[in-house]
Amino acid sequence: MLSGEAAKRQLLETKECAGCDLSSSNLFSENLSEANLSRANLQNADLGRANLQSATLQDANLLGANLFGANLFGANLTGANLRETDLYGAKFCNTTMPDGSINNDGC
């Protein structure tokens, strides 16, 4: 399983990082549209929290991913697959959810 900078590099180059450990990764404002992040670990470890602030995750596969405590402020999750995804403690503010609604629960 890839982790850290190697996992981030693979994700950005191929948009494929199923099962990767990206906890504490800074993915601020990255375009991750259609990325496969199924079963990936994007949890808060930063408190090294995974930073997905302003990231574009449109149509991304996050099936079973761990987003525990992740920063999703301003992220775009339109059409993303969040089935079985752990969103406990995730930080939402001006976050576009898969159905197009805006989540401001953490503002």
N, C-alpha and C positions, 0 to 999 in steps of 0.2 A: 504494500500500500504506500503510495506516495504521500509525502507530507511537506509542510513548510514551503520554502521558495521553489523547490522542484515541482510540487503540486500546483502552485500558482502559475509557474511558467507553462506547464503542460496545459492547464485550463485556458490560459490566454492565447496560446498558440493553436490549440486544437478544439477548444470548447468541449472537451471530453475529460472528465475527472471523476467518474463514478467511484465511490468508496474512498476518495481522497480525504486526507486530514488537512483542512484549510482553516482550522481554528486559529484565531488571532491574525488571520491574513487581512491585509488592507486591500480591499477590492473597491475602494471608493470610486464611484462614477464609471466603473468598467462596463463595457457592453458585453453582457453574457447571454444575449438572446440566443435561444435554442440550445444552450449548453446542457450537457448531460451531467448533472450533479446528484444523481440518484445515490442514496445512502452516504453522501458526503458529510463530513463533520465540519460544520461552519459555526460551531458554538462559541459562546463567550468563554474565553480562557484568559483574559487581559488583566486580572480582569483583562486581559488580552482579548477583547471581544472581536469576533469577526466583523469587519466593517464593510457592510454592503450599502452604505449610505449613497443615495443617488445612482445606484447601479441599475442597469437595464437587464432584467431577467425575463423578458417577454418570451413566452412559449418555452421556457426552460423546464427541464425535467428535474424536479426536486423530490421525487418519490422517496419517502423514507429518510430524507436528509435530516440532520440535526442542526436546527437553527436556534437552539436554546440560548436566549439572551443576545442574539445577533442584532446589530444596528441596521434597521431597514428604513430609516428616515429617508423619505423622498424616493425610495426604490420603486421600480415599475415591474410588477409581477403579472401583468396582463397575460392571460392564457397559460400561466405557469401551472404545472402539476404539483400540487401540495399535498396529495394523498399520503397519509401516514407520516407527514413531516412534523417534527417536534418544534412547535413555535412558542413553547412555554417561555415567558420572560422576554420574548423578542420585542424590540423597541420599534413601534410604529408611529409615524407622524407624516402626513401627506404621502402615505404609501398607497400606490395603486394596486389593488388586490386582483386576483385572477379574473373575477367577474367584472372588472372595471370600476368598482366602487372604491372610494377613498377611505382609508383607515387612519383616524387621528387619535387612536386610543392612548398613545404615549406622549402627546404634545403637552 
